[in-house]
C-alpha cells in the first residue's frame, strides 16, 4: 500500500508553525540534533510560505490587469 503524502499546510498554518519553531529555537533548550531538525522544518515551512505568496501575487497581477481583452494565463514557477 503506497504511503500517502502529508497534506501541505495552508499559508496560515505554515506561518504559525514557523513562528512556534523560532520561539522554541530562541529558547536554546534543544539538543543540536533537535535544533537541526527544527531548522530543516523551518526551511520547508518558509518555502511553503514563499510559494503561497508568489502565487497570490501572480493572481493579483492577473486580476489587476486593466486591459479589456486580458485573460488569465497559466504560469510556471522556476524551481
Backbone as a chain_set.jsonl record, in Angstrom:
{"seq": "XXXXXXXXXXXXXXXXXXXXXXXXXXXXXXXXXXXXXXXXXXXXXXXXXXXXXXXXXXXXXXXXXXXXXXXXXXXXXXX", "coords": {"N": [[0.848, -1.185, 0.0], [0.724, 2.12, -0.998], [2.38, 4.891, 0.512], [0.727, 7.704, 1.811], [1.142, 11.058, 0.833], [1.852, 13.677, 3.095], [-0.557, 16.216, 3.735], [-0.057, 19.402, 2.416], [0.582, 22.236, 4.435], [-1.61, 25.058, 4.988], [-1.036, 28.526, 4.123], [-1.353, 30.069, 6.445], [-1.226, 28.106, 8.462], [1.378, 27.149, 8.082], [2.86, 29.472, 8.609], [2.192, 29.959, 11.307], [3.26, 27.63, 12.501], [5.931, 27.999, 11.859], [6.53, 30.358, 13.306], [6.252, 29.325, 15.888], [8.321, 27.439, 15.9], [10.551, 29.135, 15.704], [10.393, 30.516, 18.152], [10.835, 28.36, 19.909], [13.428, 27.58, 19.146], [14.812, 29.904, 19.823], [14.768, 29.817, 22.572], [16.734, 28.043, 23.239], [16.878, 25.504, 24.417], [16.978, 23.091, 23.129], [18.511, 20.068, 21.902], [21.437, 19.684, 19.82], [20.809, 18.039, 17.639], [17.976, 18.121, 17.693], [17.635, 20.839, 17.251], [18.667, 21.088, 14.634], [16.805, 19.524, 13.232], [14.524, 21.059, 13.671], [15.313, 23.412, 12.421], [15.526, 22.511, 9.773], [12.845, 21.855, 9.268], [11.797, 24.399, 9.503], [12.928, 25.679, 7.265], [11.6, 24.316, 5.231], [8.944, 25.095, 5.777], [9.197, 27.828, 5.351], [9.656, 27.888, 2.606], [7.19, 26.918, 1.74], [5.528, 29.046, 2.524], [6.635, 31.124, 0.969], [6.076, 30.199, -1.622], [3.257, 30.268, -1.587], [2.849, 33.027, -1.315], [4.013, 34.019, -3.682], [2.316, 32.858, -5.593], [-0.097, 34.07, -4.879], [0.528, 36.749, -5.416], [0.866, 36.618, -8.195], [-1.73, 35.965, -8.997], [-3.065, 38.282, -8.21], [-1.84, 40.145, -9.891], [-2.778, 39.23, -12.372], [-5.55, 39.578, -12.021], [-5.628, 42.308, -11.691], [-5.004, 43.383, -14.097], [-5.612, 45.796, -16.466], [-6.412, 45.713, -19.101], [-9.017, 45.204, -21.421], [-9.21, 42.909, -22.937], [-7.734, 41.113, -21.52], [-6.705, 37.965, -20.369], [-6.575, 35.292, -18.021], [-3.495, 33.599, -17.649], [-1.79, 30.517, -17.626], [0.863, 29.855, -15.335], [4.283, 29.06, -14.843], [6.37, 28.15, -12.282], [9.679, 28.963, -11.457], [12.111, 26.676, -10.366]], "CA": [[0.0, 0.0, 0.0], [1.573, 3.311, -1.073], [2.284, 5.856, 1.609], [0.112, 8.971, 1.413], [1.908, 12.276, 1.087], [1.142, 14.541, 4.039], [-1.17, 17.399, 3.129], [0.719, 20.623, 2.611], [-0.14, 23.186, 5.293], [-2.02, 26.328, 4.399], [-0.097, 29.602, 4.434], [-1.515, 30.449, 7.853], [-0.713, 27.014, 9.294], [2.836, 27.14, 7.95], [3.389, 30.648, 9.298], [2.05, 29.73, 12.749], [4.245, 26.63, 12.919], [7.247, 28.628, 11.742], [6.687, 31.244, 14.465], [6.445, 28.469, 17.051], [9.673, 26.884, 15.814], [11.503, 30.203, 16.01], [10.351, 30.723, 19.606], [11.476, 27.208, 20.544], [14.868, 27.653, 18.888], [15.364, 31.041, 20.561], [14.901, 29.456, 23.986], [18.035, 27.394, 23.388], [16.794, 24.305, 25.243], [17.008, 21.897, 22.297], [19.812, 19.486, 21.59], [21.888, 20.042, 18.481], [20.021, 17.261, 16.677], [16.622, 18.683, 17.68], [17.739, 22.162, 16.618], [18.828, 20.889, 13.2], [15.515, 19.074, 12.696], [13.631, 22.219, 13.693], [15.768, 24.322, 11.374], [15.141, 21.901, 8.499], [11.4, 22.035, 9.141], [11.595, 25.831, 9.281], [13.255, 25.97, 5.862], [10.483, 23.777, 4.444], [7.79, 25.961, 6.003], [9.483, 29.101, 4.687], [9.426, 27.67, 1.17], [5.736, 26.821, 1.567], [5.0, 30.413, 2.625], [7.093, 31.881, -0.197], [5.318, 29.725, -2.78], [1.895, 30.788, -1.469], [2.891, 34.468, -1.568], [4.267, 34.215, -5.113], [1.085, 32.515, -6.312], [-1.083, 35.118, -4.597], [0.949, 37.938, -6.154], [0.576, 36.396, -9.607], [-3.189, 36.064, -9.172], [-3.415, 39.708, -8.091], [-1.407, 40.797, -11.127], [-3.716, 38.835, -13.426], [-6.848, 40.207, -11.758], [-5.495, 43.763, -11.757], [-4.716, 43.787, -15.473], [-6.664, 46.721, -16.88], [-6.815, 45.519, -20.494], [-10.322, 44.569, -21.569], [-9.046, 41.58, -23.517], [-6.805, 40.336, -20.703], [-7.182, 36.668, -19.911], [-5.604, 34.622, -17.154], [-2.586, 32.69, -18.324], [-1.106, 29.621, -16.679], [2.233, 30.246, -15.089], [5.177, 28.046, -14.313], [7.271, 28.737, -11.306], [11.056, 28.468, -11.513], [12.462, 25.901, -9.169]], "C": [[0.887, 1.24, 0.0], [1.313, 4.256, 0.087], [1.692, 7.152, 1.092], [1.04, 10.12, 1.773], [1.15, 13.115, 2.11], [0.614, 15.782, 3.322], [-0.325, 18.628, 3.446], [-0.083, 21.589, 3.49], [-0.566, 24.418, 4.51], [-0.96, 27.368, 4.763], [-0.147, 29.932, 5.923], [-0.968, 29.375, 8.79], [0.812, 26.986, 9.269], [3.459, 28.303, 8.713], [3.31, 30.482, 10.814], [3.082, 28.724, 13.255], [5.654, 27.205, 12.875], [7.515, 29.554, 12.926], [6.95, 30.444, 15.736], [7.848, 27.867, 17.068], [10.724, 27.923, 16.182], [11.549, 30.452, 17.519], [11.073, 29.601, 20.341], [12.99, 27.261, 20.356], [15.517, 28.78, 19.691], [15.545, 30.735, 22.046], [16.21, 28.729, 24.264], [18.026, 26.12, 24.201], [16.881, 23.006, 24.446], [18.421, 21.367, 22.145], [20.196, 19.939, 20.184], [21.057, 19.318, 17.429], [18.595, 17.801, 16.569], [16.607, 20.053, 16.993], [17.86, 22.037, 15.107], [17.532, 20.421, 12.544], [14.526, 20.237, 12.639], [14.007, 23.209, 12.599], [15.351, 23.805, 10.0], [13.643, 22.071, 8.245], [11.084, 23.509, 8.854], [11.884, 26.244, 7.842], [12.115, 25.496, 4.968], [9.245, 24.663, 4.569], [7.972, 27.32, 5.324], [9.231, 28.987, 3.191], [7.929, 27.577, 0.866], [5.113, 28.221, 1.584], [5.39, 31.243, 1.402], [6.305, 31.486, -1.441], [3.903, 30.298, -2.758], [1.857, 32.286, -1.777], [3.136, 34.775, -3.042], [3.003, 33.94, -5.918], [0.004, 33.573, -6.098], [-0.744, 36.39, -5.374], [0.634, 37.799, -7.643], [-0.915, 36.501, -9.889], [-3.638, 37.527, -9.128], [-3.021, 40.451, -9.358], [-2.351, 40.475, -12.277], [-5.046, 39.553, -13.248], [-6.801, 41.723, -11.891], [-5.22, 44.262, -13.162], [-5.89, 44.595, -16.003], [-7.106, 46.545, -18.331], [-8.144, 44.777, -20.555], [-10.176, 43.14, -22.062], [-8.102, 40.684, -22.702], [-7.463, 39.039, -20.241], [-6.131, 36.053, -19.007], [-4.753, 33.656, -17.978], [-1.956, 31.779, -17.283], [0.335, 30.077, -16.495], [3.012, 29.067, -14.545], [6.167, 28.733, -13.418], [8.657, 28.131, -11.477], [11.359, 27.734, -10.238], [13.889, 26.119, -8.794]], "O": [[1.716, 1.404, 0.895], [0.189, 4.397, 0.569], [2.107, 7.65, 0.045], [1.636, 10.157, 2.85], [-0.069, 13.254, 2.008], [1.259, 16.321, 2.423], [0.065, 18.858, 4.591], [-1.291, 21.739, 3.305], [0.042, 24.771, 3.5], [-0.096, 27.119, 5.605], [0.888, 30.058, 6.577], [-0.324, 29.688, 9.791], [1.456, 26.82, 10.304], [4.474, 28.132, 9.388], [4.253, 30.825, 11.526], [3.702, 28.928, 14.299], [6.472, 26.927, 13.752], [8.61, 29.537, 13.489], [7.773, 30.836, 16.563], [8.488, 27.794, 18.118], [11.68, 27.617, 16.894], [12.629, 30.584, 18.094], [11.829, 29.85, 21.28], [13.745, 27.015, 21.296], [16.636, 28.632, 20.182], [16.392, 31.34, 22.702], [16.737, 28.785, 25.375], [19.087, 25.682, 24.645], [16.859, 21.925, 25.035], [19.397, 22.111, 22.243], [19.381, 20.505, 19.456], [20.646, 19.921, 16.437], [18.065, 17.925, 15.465], [15.68, 20.378, 16.25], [17.226, 22.794, 14.371], [17.193, 20.857, 11.444], [13.78, 20.377, 11.67], [13.14, 23.775, 11.933], [14.877, 24.572, 9.162], [13.23, 22.395, 7.132], [10.203, 23.814, 8.05], [11.165, 27.063, 7.269], [11.712, 26.206, 4.046], [8.578, 24.946, 3.575], [7.02, 27.89, 4.791], [8.657, 29.89, 2.582], [7.463, 28.097, -0.148], [4.266, 28.536, 0.748], [4.566, 31.98, 0.862], [5.912, 32.348, -2.226], [3.402, 30.76, -3.784], [0.928, 32.758, -2.432], [2.53, 35.696, -3.591], [2.66, 34.703, -6.821], [-0.72, 33.927, -7.029], [-1.635, 37.036, -5.928], [0.187, 38.754, -8.278], [-1.319, 37.064, -10.906], [-4.485, 37.95, -9.913], [-3.776, 41.291, -9.848], [-2.686, 41.355, -13.071], [-5.606, 40.077, -14.21], [-7.819, 42.354, -12.173], [-5.208, 45.472, -13.387], [-7.03, 44.129, -15.988], [-8.08, 47.168, -18.752], [-8.358, 43.821, -19.81], [-10.931, 42.258, -21.653], [-7.719, 39.609, -23.164], [-8.608, 39.021, -19.789], [-4.935, 36.265, -19.203], [-5.247, 32.988, -18.886], [-1.626, 32.222, -16.183], [0.943, 30.625, -17.415], [2.464, 28.193, -13.874], [6.731, 29.772, -13.763], [8.79, 26.916, -11.624], [10.915, 28.124, -9.158], [14.364, 25.549, -7.811]]}, "num_chains": 1, "name": "protein.A"}
